[in-house]
Amino acid sequence: MNWAPIVLTLKLAGLTAAILLVIGMPIAYWLTYSRRRWKFLVESVVALPLVLPPTVLGFYILVAIGPKSPLGQAYETLVGHPLVFTFEGLLFASVLYSLPFAVQPFTAAFGAVDPKLVEASWTLGISRLMTFLLITLPLSVAGVVTGVVISFAHTLGEFGVVLMVGGNIEGVTRTVSIDIYDEVQALNYAGAAQTALALLIFSFAILSVVYAINRNVWAVWPMK
């Protein structure tokens, strides 16, 4: 079994989930509490990866970060090499592709918090940030954990987007899904079965542990 794609995929999924935890919570918080009339436009943009075919999304990301785009040129000037067909470009695409899988559970969890608790905290003079850290976030831990896990698991199975943006470079952008596809194309079903089984067992183990922890979270921070 080729372990390089597995290690690369786990690294990609971990970094994607971590980045989405950082940028996803502010977006979800704004979507939960904003009263802007045009909020639906932001919600639509965030949810686009759910309905767009991966190849379409991958194509637009490829154009957006390509060497002729402003973002691609700025990155190449700053770093010294193009963003496409690199691990960094792959990470950028993965974050965009998995964005709704983190933001939507976050938003649902924040929206389920009793607004009276939040308003009571505000009336006591506690800042919005501290109210979020002391009240909203503890009561939303289950949803936050779910969003992180789903975005992690979703990244593990990416194929179309990563192939469009990252290509198939061994040790750089060749993820486990692409490796399995290549093994099947080469009629090496035994190798593909081994890699697929390892990924299946790992994914199941991670989800089982997280959901077990999630049950304990509800016991510590009950909703009622």
PyMOL commands that set and color helices and strands:
alter all, ss='L'
color gray80, all
select helices_A, chain A and resi 3-33+39-51+54-65+70-79+87-111+115-123+128-139+141-156+160-166+176-185+189-220
alter helices_A, ss='H'
color red, helices_A
deselect
rebuild
show_as cartoon
